[in-house]
Amino acid sequence: MNMIFFLIGCSILLALLFLAAFFWASKTGQHDDTYTPSVRILFDDELMAPEAEKPIDQAIEKRDEDHT
C-alpha cells in the first residue's frame, strides 16, 4: 500500500514538472509560428465552387433547364 502512495506522489510530481516545462516553453516563444505568416499570401482566402461564381438568376435558370 505504501508503494502505491509513493508511485502516485511520483506521478503527480512528474506531471507538475511537465506542466512547468510546457509553461516555460510557451513563455519563451517555443510555440510561436514564424513560418505561416510568410506563406499566407500564397493561399486563397476562400474557395468558391464554379456554380457559386455565377449570378443567382443564371444558376436558377440552369437548374430549371436541367430538371425539365
PQR file of N, CA, C, O and H, with PARSE charges and radii, in Angstrom:
ATOM      1  N   MET A   1       0.829  -1.194   0.000 -0.4000 1.5000
ATOM      2  CA  MET A   1       0.000   0.000   0.000 -0.0000 2.0000
ATOM      3  C   MET A   1       0.872   1.256   0.000  0.5500 1.7000
ATOM      4  O   MET A   1       0.548   2.252  -0.647 -0.5500 1.4000
ATOM      5  N   ASN A   2       1.974   1.193   0.729 -0.4000 1.5000
ATOM      6  CA  ASN A   2       2.867   2.349   0.767 -0.0000 2.0000
ATOM      7  C   ASN A   2       3.470   2.614  -0.605  0.5500 1.7000
ATOM      8  O   ASN A   2       3.724   3.763  -0.965 -0.5500 1.4000
ATOM      9  H   ASN A   2       2.238   0.385   1.255  0.4000 1.0000
ATOM     10  N   MET A   3       3.697   1.553  -1.370 -0.4000 1.5000
ATOM     11  CA  MET A   3       4.275   1.710  -2.702 -0.0000 2.0000
ATOM     12  C   MET A   3       3.314   2.461  -3.629  0.5500 1.7000
ATOM     13  O   MET A   3       3.753   3.255  -4.460 -0.5500 1.4000
ATOM     14  H   MET A   3       3.491   0.619  -1.077  0.4000 1.0000
ATOM     15  N   ILE A   4       2.019   2.218  -3.491 -0.4000 1.5000
ATOM     16  CA  ILE A   4       1.029   2.914  -4.320 -0.0000 2.0000
ATOM     17  C   ILE A   4       1.064   4.414  -4.030  0.5500 1.7000
ATOM     18  O   ILE A   4       1.045   5.229  -4.952 -0.5500 1.4000
ATOM     19  H   ILE A   4       1.663   1.573  -2.815  0.4000 1.0000
ATOM     20  N   PHE A   5       1.113   4.772  -2.754 -0.4000 1.5000
ATOM     21  CA  PHE A   5       1.185   6.190  -2.399 -0.0000 2.0000
ATOM     22  C   PHE A   5       2.467   6.822  -2.933  0.5500 1.7000
ATOM     23  O   PHE A   5       2.453   7.966  -3.387 -0.5500 1.4000
ATOM     24  H   PHE A   5       1.128   4.110  -2.005  0.4000 1.0000
ATOM     25  N   PHE A   6       3.556   6.095  -2.881 -0.4000 1.5000
ATOM     26  CA  PHE A   6       4.822   6.590  -3.406 -0.0000 2.0000
ATOM     27  C   PHE A   6       4.728   6.811  -4.914  0.5500 1.7000
ATOM     28  O   PHE A   6       5.169   7.845  -5.417 -0.5500 1.4000
ATOM     29  H   PHE A   6       3.568   5.165  -2.512  0.4000 1.0000
ATOM     30  N   LEU A   7       4.156   5.847  -5.638 -0.4000 1.5000
ATOM     31  CA  LEU A   7       4.030   5.970  -7.093 -0.0000 2.0000
ATOM     32  C   LEU A   7       3.073   7.098  -7.485  0.5500 1.7000
ATOM     33  O   LEU A   7       3.321   7.810  -8.458 -0.5500 1.4000
ATOM     34  H   LEU A   7       3.798   5.008  -5.229  0.4000 1.0000
ATOM     35  N   ILE A   8       1.994   7.261  -6.740 -0.4000 1.5000
ATOM     36  CA  ILE A   8       1.060   8.361  -7.019 -0.0000 2.0000
ATOM     37  C   ILE A   8       1.761   9.701  -6.807  0.5500 1.7000
ATOM     38  O   ILE A   8       1.613  10.619  -7.614 -0.5500 1.4000
ATOM     39  H   ILE A   8       1.792   6.683  -5.950  0.4000 1.0000
ATOM     40  N   GLY A   9       2.508   9.807  -5.740 -0.4000 1.5000
ATOM     41  CA  GLY A   9       3.253  11.041  -5.476 -0.0000 2.0000
ATOM     42  C   GLY A   9       4.275  11.331  -6.563  0.5500 1.7000
ATOM     43  O   GLY A   9       4.413  12.472  -7.004 -0.5500 1.4000
ATOM     44  H   GLY A   9       2.628   9.061  -5.084  0.4000 1.0000
ATOM     45  N   CYS A  10       4.999  10.291  -7.001 -0.4000 1.5000
ATOM     46  CA  CYS A  10       5.983  10.474  -8.081 -0.0000 2.0000
ATOM     47  C   CYS A  10       5.310  10.889  -9.379  0.5500 1.7000
ATOM     48  O   CYS A  10       5.823  11.747 -10.096 -0.5500 1.4000
ATOM     49  H   CYS A  10       4.887   9.363  -6.643  0.4000 1.0000
ATOM     50  N   SER A  11       4.165  10.289  -9.688 -0.4000 1.5000
ATOM     51  CA  SER A  11       3.483  10.632 -10.938 -0.0000 2.0000
ATOM     52  C   SER A  11       2.935  12.059 -10.900  0.5500 1.7000
ATOM     53  O   SER A  11       2.961  12.756 -11.914 -0.5500 1.4000
ATOM     54  H   SER A  11       3.748   9.592  -9.105  0.4000 1.0000
ATOM     55  N   ILE A  12       2.445  12.494  -9.754 -0.4000 1.5000
ATOM     56  CA  ILE A  12       1.965  13.873  -9.638 -0.0000 2.0000
ATOM     57  C   ILE A  12       3.133  14.847  -9.768  0.5500 1.7000
ATOM     58  O   ILE A  12       3.015  15.877 -10.432 -0.5500 1.4000
ATOM     59  H   ILE A  12       2.423  11.927  -8.930  0.4000 1.0000
ATOM     60  N   LEU A  13       4.252  14.524  -9.137 -0.4000 1.5000
ATOM     61  CA  LEU A  13       5.441  15.371  -9.242 -0.0000 2.0000
ATOM     62  C   LEU A  13       5.932  15.449 -10.685  0.5500 1.7000
ATOM     63  O   LEU A  13       6.286  16.527 -11.164 -0.5500 1.4000
ATOM     64  H   LEU A  13       4.348  13.687  -8.598  0.4000 1.0000
ATOM     65  N   LEU A  14       5.954  14.322 -11.373 -0.4000 1.5000
ATOM     66  CA  LEU A  14       6.386  14.296 -12.768 -0.0000 2.0000
ATOM     67  C   LEU A  14       5.430  15.101 -13.653  0.5500 1.7000
ATOM     68  O   LEU A  14       5.871  15.822 -14.547 -0.5500 1.4000
ATOM     69  H   LEU A  14       5.667  13.446 -10.984  0.4000 1.0000
ATOM     70  N   ALA A  15       4.127  14.978 -13.404 -0.4000 1.5000
ATOM     71  CA  ALA A  15       3.145  15.744 -14.176 -0.0000 2.0000
ATOM     72  C   ALA A  15       3.334  17.243 -13.956  0.5500 1.7000
ATOM     73  O   ALA A  15       3.234  18.026 -14.901 -0.5500 1.4000
ATOM     74  H   ALA A  15       3.769  14.392 -12.677  0.4000 1.0000
ATOM     75  N   LEU A  16       3.604  17.643 -12.725 -0.4000 1.5000
ATOM     76  CA  LEU A  16       3.837  19.064 -12.444 -0.0000 2.0000
ATOM     77  C   LEU A  16       5.105  19.568 -13.123  0.5500 1.7000
ATOM     78  O   LEU A  16       5.154  20.707 -13.587 -0.5500 1.4000
ATOM     79  H   LEU A  16       3.685  17.007 -11.958  0.4000 1.0000
ATOM     80  N   LEU A  17       6.134  18.717 -13.180 -0.4000 1.5000
ATOM     81  CA  LEU A  17       7.359  19.105 -13.882 -0.0000 2.0000
ATOM     82  C   LEU A  17       7.106  19.303 -15.374  0.5500 1.7000
ATOM     83  O   LEU A  17       7.601  20.263 -15.966 -0.5500 1.4000
ATOM     84  H   LEU A  17       6.094  17.792 -12.803  0.4000 1.0000
ATOM     85  N   PHE A  18       6.333  18.393 -15.987 -0.4000 1.5000
ATOM     86  CA  PHE A  18       5.995  18.543 -17.404 -0.0000 2.0000
ATOM     87  C   PHE A  18       5.146  19.791 -17.639  0.5500 1.7000
ATOM     88  O   PHE A  18       5.332  20.488 -18.636 -0.5500 1.4000
ATOM     89  H   PHE A  18       5.931  17.614 -15.506  0.4000 1.0000
ATOM     90  N   LEU A  19       4.226  20.071 -16.736 -0.4000 1.5000
ATOM     91  CA  LEU A  19       3.393  21.266 -16.864 -0.0000 2.0000
ATOM     92  C   LEU A  19       4.242  22.533 -16.759  0.5500 1.7000
ATOM     93  O   LEU A  19       4.046  23.481 -17.519 -0.5500 1.4000
ATOM     94  H   LEU A  19       4.075  19.504 -15.926  0.4000 1.0000
ATOM     95  N   ALA A  20       5.180  22.543 -15.821 -0.4000 1.5000
ATOM     96  CA  ALA A  20       6.076  23.696 -15.680 -0.0000 2.0000
ATOM     97  C   ALA A  20       6.942  23.859 -16.927  0.5500 1.7000
ATOM     98  O   ALA A  20       7.175  24.982 -17.374 -0.5500 1.4000
ATOM     99  H   ALA A  20       5.340  21.773 -15.204  0.4000 1.0000
ATOM    100  N   ALA A  21       7.420  22.749 -17.492 -0.4000 1.5000
ATOM    101  CA  ALA A  21       8.231  22.823 -18.711 -0.0000 2.0000
ATOM    102  C   ALA A  21       7.405  23.358 -19.879  0.5500 1.7000
ATOM    103  O   ALA A  21       7.916  24.122 -20.698 -0.5500 1.4000
ATOM    104  H   ALA A  21       7.230  21.837 -17.129  0.4000 1.0000
ATOM    105  N   PHE A  22       6.139  22.966 -19.962 -0.4000 1.5000
ATOM    106  CA  PHE A  22       5.268  23.463 -21.028 -0.0000 2.0000
ATOM    107  C   PHE A  22       5.053  24.970 -20.895  0.5500 1.7000
ATOM    108  O   PHE A  22       5.154  25.704 -21.878 -0.5500 1.4000
ATOM    109  H   PHE A  22       5.724  22.346 -19.296  0.4000 1.0000
ATOM    110  N   PHE A  23       4.756  25.428 -19.678 -0.4000 1.5000
ATOM    111  CA  PHE A  23       4.549  26.862 -19.481 -0.0000 2.0000
ATOM    112  C   PHE A  23       5.829  27.648 -19.749  0.5500 1.7000
ATOM    113  O   PHE A  23       5.776  28.740 -20.314 -0.5500 1.4000
ATOM    114  H   PHE A  23       4.673  24.831 -18.880  0.4000 1.0000
ATOM    115  N   TRP A  24       6.963  27.111 -19.355 -0.4000 1.5000
ATOM    116  CA  TRP A  24       8.237  27.780 -19.624 -0.0000 2.0000
ATOM    117  C   TRP A  24       8.472  27.888 -21.134  0.5500 1.7000
ATOM    118  O   TRP A  24       8.886  28.936 -21.632 -0.5500 1.4000
ATOM    119  H   TRP A  24       7.006  26.224 -18.896  0.4000 1.0000
ATOM    120  N   ALA A  25       8.203  26.790 -21.859 -0.4000 1.5000
ATOM    121  CA  ALA A  25       8.400  26.805 -23.311 -0.0000 2.0000
ATOM    122  C   ALA A  25       7.446  27.790 -23.981  0.5500 1.7000
ATOM    123  O   ALA A  25       7.830  28.480 -24.925 -0.5500 1.4000
ATOM    124  H   ALA A  25       7.867  25.939 -21.455  0.4000 1.0000
ATOM    125  N   SER A  26       6.216  27.859 -23.501 -0.4000 1.5000
ATOM    126  CA  SER A  26       5.257  28.806 -24.075 -0.0000 2.0000
ATOM    127  C   SER A  26       5.670  30.244 -23.799  0.5500 1.7000
ATOM    128  O   SER A  26       5.532  31.111 -24.662 -0.5500 1.4000
ATOM    129  H   SER A  26       5.904  27.298 -22.734  0.4000 1.0000
ATOM    130  N   LYS A  27       6.171  30.493 -22.609 -0.4000 1.5000
ATOM    131  CA  LYS A  27       6.560  31.852 -22.232 -0.0000 2.0000
ATOM    132  C   LYS A  27       7.775  32.330 -23.021  0.5500 1.7000
ATOM    133  O   LYS A  27       7.883  33.518 -23.325 -0.5500 1.4000
ATOM    134  H   LYS A  27       6.283  29.789 -21.908  0.4000 1.0000
ATOM    135  N   THR A  28       8.687  31.425 -23.356 -0.4000 1.5000
ATOM    136  CA  THR A  28       9.906  31.827 -24.060 -0.0000 2.0000
ATOM    137  C   THR A  28       9.752  31.797 -25.575  0.5500 1.7000
ATOM    138  O   THR A  28      10.724  32.034 -26.292 -0.5500 1.4000
ATOM    139  H   THR A  28       8.599  30.460 -23.109  0.4000 1.0000
ATOM    140  N   GLY A  29       8.538  31.507 -26.085 -0.4000 1.5000
ATOM    141  CA  GLY A  29       8.294  31.599 -27.518 -0.0000 2.0000
ATOM    142  C   GLY A  29       8.586  30.344 -28.305  0.5500 1.7000
ATOM    143  O   GLY A  29       8.746  30.410 -29.523 -0.5500 1.4000
ATOM    144  H   GLY A  29       7.749  31.314 -25.503  0.4000 1.0000
ATOM    145  N   GLN A  30       8.660  29.207 -27.650 -0.4000 1.5000
ATOM    146  CA  GLN A  30       8.949  27.965 -28.359 -0.0000 2.0000
ATOM    147  C   GLN A  30       7.808  27.549 -29.283  0.5500 1.7000
ATOM    148  O   GLN A  30       8.033  26.823 -30.251 -0.5500 1.4000
ATOM    149  H   GLN A  30       8.530  29.153 -26.660  0.4000 1.0000
ATOM    150  N   HIS A  31       6.590  27.999 -28.997 -0.4000 1.5000
ATOM    151  CA  HIS A  31       5.430  27.581 -29.788 -0.0000 2.0000
ATOM    152  C   HIS A  31       4.992  28.649 -30.786  0.5500 1.7000
ATOM    153  O   HIS A  31       3.912  28.530 -31.364 -0.5500 1.4000
ATOM    154  H   HIS A  31       6.407  28.589 -28.211  0.4000 1.0000
ATOM    155  N   ASP A  32       5.787  29.677 -31.003 -0.4000 1.5000
ATOM    156  CA  ASP A  32       5.451  30.717 -31.976 -0.0000 2.0000
ATOM    157  C   ASP A  32       5.588  30.170 -33.392  0.5500 1.7000
ATOM    158  O   ASP A  32       6.522  29.432 -33.703 -0.5500 1.4000
ATOM    159  H   ASP A  32       6.665  29.774 -30.533  0.4000 1.0000
ATOM    160  N   ASP A  33       4.646  30.544 -34.232 -0.4000 1.5000
ATOM    161  CA  ASP A  33       4.666  30.099 -35.623 -0.0000 2.0000
ATOM    162  C   ASP A  33       5.269  31.215 -36.472  0.5500 1.7000
ATOM    163  O   ASP A  33       4.629  32.241 -36.703 -0.5500 1.4000
ATOM    164  H   ASP A  33       3.887  31.143 -33.980  0.4000 1.0000
ATOM    165  N   THR A  34       6.481  31.014 -36.929 -0.4000 1.5000
ATOM    166  CA  THR A  34       7.138  32.030 -37.749 -0.0000 2.0000
ATOM    167  C   THR A  34       7.063  31.706 -39.233  0.5500 1.7000
ATOM    168  O   THR A  34       7.441  32.532 -40.063 -0.5500 1.4000
ATOM    169  H   THR A  34       7.000  30.180 -36.742  0.4000 1.0000
ATOM    170  N   TYR A  35       6.583  30.521 -39.579 -0.4000 1.5000
ATOM    171  CA  TYR A  35       6.560  30.107 -40.980 -0.0000 2.0000
ATOM    172  C   TYR A  35       5.255  30.502 -41.671  0.5500 1.7000
ATOM    173  O   TYR A  35       5.286  30.996 -42.798 -0.5500 1.4000
ATOM    174  H   TYR A  35       6.276  29.850 -38.905  0.4000 1.0000
ATOM    175  N   THR A  36       4.124  30.297 -41.027 -0.4000 1.5000
ATOM    176  CA  THR A  36       2.827  30.504 -41.671 -0.0000 2.0000
ATOM    177  C   THR A  36       2.605  31.929 -42.168  0.5500 1.7000
ATOM    178  O   THR A  36       2.132  32.081 -43.294 -0.5500 1.4000
ATOM    179  H   THR A  36       4.099  29.896 -40.111  0.4000 1.0000
ATOM    180  N   PRO A  37       2.912  32.979 -41.415 -0.5600 1.5000
ATOM    181  CA  PRO A  37       2.661  34.325 -41.944  0.2800 2.0000
ATOM    182  C   PRO A  37       3.406  34.625 -43.240  0.5500 1.7000
ATOM    183  O   PRO A  37       2.919  35.403 -44.061 -0.5500 1.4000
ATOM    184  N   SER A  38       4.562  34.030 -43.434 -0.4000 1.5000
ATOM    185  CA  SER A  38       5.323  34.323 -44.653 -0.0000 2.0000
ATOM    186  C   SER A  38       4.738  33.642 -45.883  0.5500 1.7000
ATOM    187  O   SER A  38       4.976  34.105 -46.999 -0.5500 1.4000
ATOM    188  H   SER A  38       4.957  33.399 -42.767  0.4000 1.0000
ATOM    189  N   VAL A  39       3.987  32.567 -45.723 -0.4000 1.5000
ATOM    190  CA  VAL A  39       3.406  31.883 -46.880 -0.0000 2.0000
ATOM    191  C   VAL A  39       1.896  32.083 -46.981  0.5500 1.7000
ATOM    192  O   VAL A  39       1.269  31.545 -47.894 -0.5500 1.4000
ATOM    193  H   VAL A  39       3.793  32.191 -44.817  0.4000 1.0000
ATOM    194  N   ARG A  40       1.304  32.838 -46.072 -0.4000 1.5000
ATOM    195  CA  ARG A  40      -0.142  33.048 -46.091 -0.0000 2.0000
ATOM    196  C   ARG A  40      -0.585  33.748 -47.371  0.5500 1.7000
ATOM    197  O   ARG A  40      -1.698  33.515 -47.842 -0.5500 1.4000
ATOM    198  H   ARG A  40       1.814  33.275 -45.331  0.4000 1.0000
ATOM    199  N   ILE A  41       0.257  34.595 -47.938 -0.4000 1.5000
ATOM    200  CA  ILE A  41      -0.087  35.325 -49.154 -0.0000 2.0000
ATOM    201  C   ILE A  41      -0.266  34.378 -50.338  0.5500 1.7000
ATOM    202  O   ILE A  41      -0.928  34.734 -51.313 -0.5500 1.4000
ATOM    203  H   ILE A  41       1.161  34.784 -47.555  0.4000 1.0000
ATOM    204  N   LEU A  42       0.306  33.194 -50.271 -0.4000 1.5000
ATOM    205  CA  LEU A  42       0.243  32.261 -51.386 -0.0000 2.0000
ATOM    206  C   LEU A  42      -1.079  31.504 -51.476  0.5500 1.7000
ATOM    207  O   LEU A  42      -1.370  30.903 -52.510 -0.5500 1.4000
ATOM    208  H   LEU A  42       0.844  32.905 -49.479  0.4000 1.0000
ATOM    209  N   PHE A  43      -1.877  31.522 -50.424 -0.4000 1.5000
ATOM    210  CA  PHE A  43      -3.113  30.746 -50.392 -0.0000 2.0000
ATOM    211  C   PHE A  43      -4.317  31.648 -50.606  0.5500 1.7000
ATOM    212  O   PHE A  43      -4.321  32.807 -50.190 -0.5500 1.4000
ATOM    213  H   PHE A  43      -1.640  32.011 -49.584  0.4000 1.0000
ATOM    214  N   ASP A  44      -5.353  31.100 -51.269 -0.4000 1.5000
ATOM    215  CA  ASP A  44      -6.599  31.831 -51.442 -0.0000 2.0000
ATOM    216  C   ASP A  44      -7.333  31.864 -50.112  0.5500 1.7000
ATOM    217  O   ASP A  44      -7.288  30.905 -49.342 -0.5500 1.4000
ATOM    218  H   ASP A  44      -5.350  30.158 -51.607  0.4000 1.0000
ATOM    219  N   ASP A  45      -8.011  32.979 -49.849 -0.4000 1.5000
ATOM    220  CA  ASP A  45      -8.749  33.086 -48.602 -0.0000 2.0000
ATOM    221  C   ASP A  45      -9.986  32.202 -48.603  0.5500 1.7000
ATOM    222  O   ASP A  45     -10.316  31.579 -47.594 -0.5500 1.4000
ATOM    223  H   ASP A  45      -8.048  33.758 -50.474  0.4000 1.0000
ATOM    224  N   GLU A  46     -10.659  32.154 -49.729 -0.4000 1.5000
ATOM    225  CA  GLU A  46     -11.854  31.327 -49.805 -0.0000 2.0000
ATOM    226  C   GLU A  46     -11.904  30.656 -51.169  0.5500 1.7000
ATOM    227  O   GLU A  46     -11.528  31.236 -52.187 -0.5500 1.4000
ATOM    228  H   GLU A  46     -10.391  32.660 -50.549  0.4000 1.0000
ATOM    229  N   LEU A  47     -12.367  29.446 -51.157 -0.4000 1.5000
ATOM    230  CA  LEU A  47     -12.519  28.705 -52.402 -0.0000 2.0000
ATOM    231  C   LEU A  47     -13.993  28.716 -52.778  0.5500 1.7000
ATOM    232  O   LEU A  47     -14.853  28.408 -51.953 -0.5500 1.4000
ATOM    233  H   LEU A  47     -12.672  28.974 -50.330  0.4000 1.0000
ATOM    234  N   MET A  48     -14.280  29.068 -54.020 -0.4000 1.5000
ATOM    235  CA  MET A  48     -15.663  29.120 -54.467 -0.0000 2.0000
ATOM    236  C   MET A  48     -15.882  28.045 -55.515  0.5500 1.7000
ATOM    237  O   MET A  48     -15.040  27.816 -56.383 -0.5500 1.4000
ATOM    238  H   MET A  48     -13.581  29.318 -54.690  0.4000 1.0000
ATOM    239  N   ALA A  49     -17.017  27.400 -55.416 -0.4000 1.5000
ATOM    240  CA  ALA A  49     -17.383  26.408 -56.414 -0.0000 2.0000
ATOM    241  C   ALA A  49     -17.749  27.138 -57.703  0.5500 1.7000
ATOM    242  O   ALA A  49     -18.182  28.289 -57.648 -0.5500 1.4000
ATOM    243  H   ALA A  49     -17.701  27.587 -54.710  0.4000 1.0000
ATOM    244  N   PRO A  50     -17.586  26.497 -58.861 -0.5600 1.5000
ATOM    245  CA  PRO A  50     -17.924  27.166 -60.125  0.2800 2.0000
ATOM    246  C   PRO A  50     -19.370  27.652 -60.174  0.5500 1.7000
ATOM    247  O   PRO A  50     -19.642  28.701 -60.757 -0.5500 1.4000
ATOM    248  N   GLU A  51     -20.301  26.913 -59.576 -0.4000 1.5000
ATOM    249  CA  GLU A  51     -21.701  27.338 -59.570 -0.0000 2.0000
ATOM    250  C   GLU A  51     -21.886  28.597 -58.727  0.5500 1.7000
ATOM    251  O   GLU A  51     -22.743  29.423 -59.042 -0.5500 1.4000
ATOM    252  H   GLU A  51     -20.080  26.061 -59.103  0.4000 1.0000
ATOM    253  N   ALA A  52     -21.115  28.756 -57.683 -0.4000 1.5000
ATOM    254  CA  ALA A  52     -21.277  29.898 -56.783 -0.0000 2.0000
ATOM    255  C   ALA A  52     -20.770  31.187 -57.414  0.5500 1.7000
ATOM    256  O   ALA A  52     -21.132  32.274 -56.962 -0.5500 1.4000
ATOM    257  H   ALA A  52     -20.419  28.085 -57.427  0.4000 1.0000
ATOM    258  N   GLU A  53     -19.950  31.091 -58.437 -0.4000 1.5000
ATOM    259  CA  GLU A  53     -19.420  32.285 -59.083 -0.0000 2.0000
ATOM    260  C   GLU A  53     -20.438  32.921 -60.023  0.5500 1.7000
ATOM    261  O   GLU A  53     -20.316  34.103 -60.346 -0.5500 1.4000
ATOM    262  H   GLU A  53     -19.657  30.208 -58.804  0.4000 1.0000
ATOM    263  N   LYS A  54     -21.433  32.169 -60.466 -0.4000 1.5000
ATOM    264  CA  LYS A  54     -22.438  32.691 -61.386 -0.0000 2.0000
ATOM    265  C   LYS A  54     -23.487  33.481 -60.614  0.5500 1.7000
ATOM    266  O   LYS A  54     -23.723  33.223 -59.434 -0.5500 1.4000
ATOM    267  H   LYS A  54     -21.532  31.210 -60.204  0.4000 1.0000
ATOM    268  N   PRO A  55     -24.111  34.436 -61.280 -0.5600 1.5000
ATOM    269  CA  PRO A  55     -25.227  35.129 -60.625  0.2800 2.0000
ATOM    270  C   PRO A  55     -26.358  34.153 -60.315  0.5500 1.7000
ATOM    271  O   PRO A  55     -26.476  33.103 -60.946 -0.5500 1.4000
ATOM    272  N   ILE A  56     -27.166  34.504 -59.360 -0.4000 1.5000
ATOM    273  CA  ILE A  56     -28.212  33.603 -58.886 -0.0000 2.0000
ATOM    274  C   ILE A  56     -29.243  33.331 -59.976  0.5500 1.7000
ATOM    275  O   ILE A  56     -29.714  32.200 -60.100 -0.5500 1.4000
ATOM    276  H   ILE A  56     -27.070  35.357 -58.848  0.4000 1.0000
ATOM    277  N   ASP A  57     -29.605  34.338 -60.768 -0.4000 1.5000
ATOM    278  CA  ASP A  57     -30.611  34.131 -61.813 -0.0000 2.0000
ATOM    279  C   ASP A  57     -30.144  33.083 -62.817  0.5500 1.7000
ATOM    280  O   ASP A  57     -30.930  32.229 -63.228 -0.5500 1.4000
ATOM    281  H   ASP A  57     -29.223  35.257 -60.667  0.4000 1.0000
ATOM    282  N   GLN A  58     -28.887  33.137 -63.212 -0.4000 1.5000
ATOM    283  CA  GLN A  58     -28.367  32.151 -64.166 -0.0000 2.0000
ATOM    284  C   GLN A  58     -28.345  30.759 -63.547  0.5500 1.7000
ATOM    285  O   GLN A  58     -28.621  29.776 -64.235 -0.5500 1.4000
ATOM    286  H   GLN A  58     -28.248  33.831 -62.878  0.4000 1.0000
ATOM    287  N   ALA A  59     -28.027  30.660 -62.283 -0.4000 1.5000
ATOM    288  CA  ALA A  59     -27.996  29.358 -61.622 -0.0000 2.0000
ATOM    289  C   ALA A  59     -29.396  28.773 -61.539  0.5500 1.7000
ATOM    290  O   ALA A  59     -29.567  27.566 -61.709 -0.5500 1.4000
ATOM    291  H   ALA A  59     -27.803  31.458 -61.724  0.4000 1.0000
ATOM    292  N   ILE A  60     -30.416  29.618 -61.277 -0.4000 1.5000
ATOM    293  CA  ILE A  60     -31.795  29.132 -61.204 -0.0000 2.0000
ATOM    294  C   ILE A  60     -32.260  28.685 -62.582  0.5500 1.7000
ATOM    295  O   ILE A  60     -32.899  27.640 -62.705 -0.5500 1.4000
ATOM    296  H   ILE A  60     -30.277  30.598 -61.139  0.4000 1.0000
ATOM    297  N   GLU A  61     -31.950  29.461 -63.625 -0.4000 1.5000
ATOM    298  CA  GLU A  61     -32.333  29.074 -64.983 -0.0000 2.0000
ATOM    299  C   GLU A  61     -31.688  27.753 -65.371  0.5500 1.7000
ATOM    300  O   GLU A  61     -32.341  26.901 -65.973 -0.5500 1.4000
ATOM    301  H   GLU A  61     -31.431  30.310 -63.524  0.4000 1.0000
ATOM    302  N   LYS A  62     -30.430  27.571 -65.039 -0.4000 1.5000
ATOM    303  CA  LYS A  62     -29.735  26.327 -65.373 -0.0000 2.0000
ATOM    304  C   LYS A  62     -30.364  25.155 -64.634  0.5500 1.7000
ATOM    305  O   LYS A  62     -30.503  24.067 -65.193 -0.5500 1.4000
ATOM    306  H   LYS A  62     -29.900  28.263 -64.549  0.4000 1.0000
ATOM    307  N   ARG A  63     -30.745  25.375 -63.373 -0.4000 1.5000
ATOM    308  CA  ARG A  63     -31.371  24.319 -62.595 -0.0000 2.0000
ATOM    309  C   ARG A  63     -32.715  23.933 -63.213  0.5500 1.7000
ATOM    310  O   ARG A  63     -33.043  22.751 -63.312 -0.5500 1.4000
ATOM    311  H   ARG A  63     -30.632  26.259 -62.919  0.4000 1.0000
ATOM    312  N   ASP A  64     -33.492  24.944 -63.629 -0.4000 1.5000
ATOM    313  CA  ASP A  64     -34.791  24.663 -64.226 -0.0000 2.0000
ATOM    314  C   ASP A  64     -34.641  23.932 -65.557  0.5500 1.7000
ATOM    315  O   ASP A  64     -35.442  23.050 -65.868 -0.5500 1.4000
ATOM    316  H   ASP A  64     -33.225  25.904 -63.549  0.4000 1.0000
ATOM    317  N   GLU A  65     -33.630  24.283 -66.343 -0.4000 1.5000
ATOM    318  CA  GLU A  65     -33.398  23.609 -67.618 -0.0000 2.0000
ATOM    319  C   GLU A  65     -32.997  22.153 -67.409  0.5500 1.7000
ATOM    320  O   GLU A  65     -33.390  21.283 -68.187 -0.5500 1.4000
ATOM    321  H   GLU A  65     -32.980  24.999 -66.090  0.4000 1.0000
ATOM    322  N   ASP A  66     -32.232  21.888 -66.383 -0.4000 1.5000
ATOM    323  CA  ASP A  66     -31.775  20.526 -66.122 -0.0000 2.0000
ATOM    324  C   ASP A  66     -32.906  19.620 -65.663  0.5500 1.7000
ATOM    325  O   ASP A  66     -32.874  18.417 -65.921 -0.5500 1.4000
ATOM    326  H   ASP A  66     -31.913  22.594 -65.751  0.4000 1.0000
ATOM    327  N   HIS A  67     -33.908  20.178 -64.986 -0.4000 1.5000
ATOM    328  CA  HIS A  67     -34.988  19.363 -64.434 -0.0000 2.0000
ATOM    329  C   HIS A  67     -36.159  19.202 -65.387  0.5500 1.7000
ATOM    330  O   HIS A  67     -37.074  18.436 -65.086 -0.5500 1.4000
ATOM    331  H   HIS A  67     -33.934  21.155 -64.777  0.4000 1.0000
ATOM    332  N   THR A  68     -36.173  19.883 -66.517 -0.4000 1.5000
ATOM    333  CA  THR A  68     -37.310  19.734 -67.433 -0.0000 2.0000
ATOM    334  C   THR A  68     -36.974  18.863 -68.603  0.5500 1.7000
ATOM    335  O   THR A  68     -37.821  18.637 -69.467 -0.5500 1.4000
ATOM    336  H   THR A  68     -35.429  20.505 -66.762  0.4000 1.0000
TER
END
